[in-house]
Amino acid sequence: MASAVQAPFNTSPAYSGTFIPQIWSGKLNAKFYTATVFNEIANTEYQGDISDIGDKVIINNIPSIAIRDYTIGQSLQYEVPTPDTVELDIDKGKYFGFSVSDVLEHQANPDLMNTFTDDASEQMAITVDADVLDGVFDQGAAANKGATAGVVSGKYNLGTDASPVTLSATTVVPLLTALASTLDEQSVPESDRCLVIPPFARNWLMQSNLAQAYVTNDSQSILRSGFIGTIDRFKVYVSNQLPSANANEDYDGNANSSVARSALIACHKTAITFASQITKVENLPNPTDFGTLVRGLNVYGYKVIKPEALALAQIA
């Protein structure tokens, strides 16, 4: 009697294809930039120019053209504009790694794939946002922070370590207009200005006169809609990632005699350059179990290239 032959596993319907790292990295990049604050407040046009950690991006700063007096019949003078360059080092990296029992199945199932990419990009965004905000918040020009901010007038109190501005429903709007005036005195363009505030500052905004629709020119009150929108030429974003310091600590957690405070930053989108790229997404057999390991590497770098366009307020 012939022995029974085991039937092959049923592979129908066939899966849509094998694990394709390029698809995963493309989805992660797109979702990462959607989730980050820095996609909104920084110049990110260089992220396509990087391929790995250790890369450098050369940024050309547009030179200023001299404006001269003119009289009839004079000989005109001409200059050769020479841009100066700034190097952006891609010197930071974050990675993720997880195990799945069947990569083909997860690749074929859009819902599961989206779940993984959503979570990986969201967690990556939270981590990178915190790092970047902590790295740039105090890198603005000296005239754009402190109790005597304003490169022309020195009349704006944006708070200090020892004496932050105490926010309330009546002080929050004057602080925002002081930040706007600080950038005005630096001749920062009015378009593409951004403001990043902590949640408790938003709470005071909701209790201020800006809760009335006519102040923001919105069709309805921001108190009803929950949308802050544009305030004094700033696009306003709320973030939990802004640096803060407890009493007797500085922003890095070291001993300090200062009071508790939080950072609030205002900037033009050209002030900060930020570049990030998911450079590697790989799968490999799990050496200790049945299944497959998936891992990905995100490399990035950031730099304040126009400190005159970045202002800091310290609030309590």
Buried (B, 14 or more C-beta within 10 A) or exposed (E): EEEEEEEEEEEEEEBEEEBEBEBBBBBBBEBBBEBBBBBEBBBBEBBEBBEEBEBEBEBEEEEEEEEEEEEEEEEEEEEEEEEEEBEBBBEBBBEBEEBBEBBBEBBBBEEEBEEBBBEBBBBBBBBBBBBBBBBBBBBBBEBBBBBEBBBEEEEBBBBBBEBBBEBEBEBBBEBBBBBBBBBBBBEBEEEBBBBBBBEBBBBBBBEBEBBEBEBBEBEEBBBEEEEBEEBBBBBBBBBEBBBBBEEEBBBEEEEBEBBEBBBBBBBBBBBBBBBBBBBBBBBEEBEEEEEBBBBBBBBBBBBBBBBBBBBBBBBB
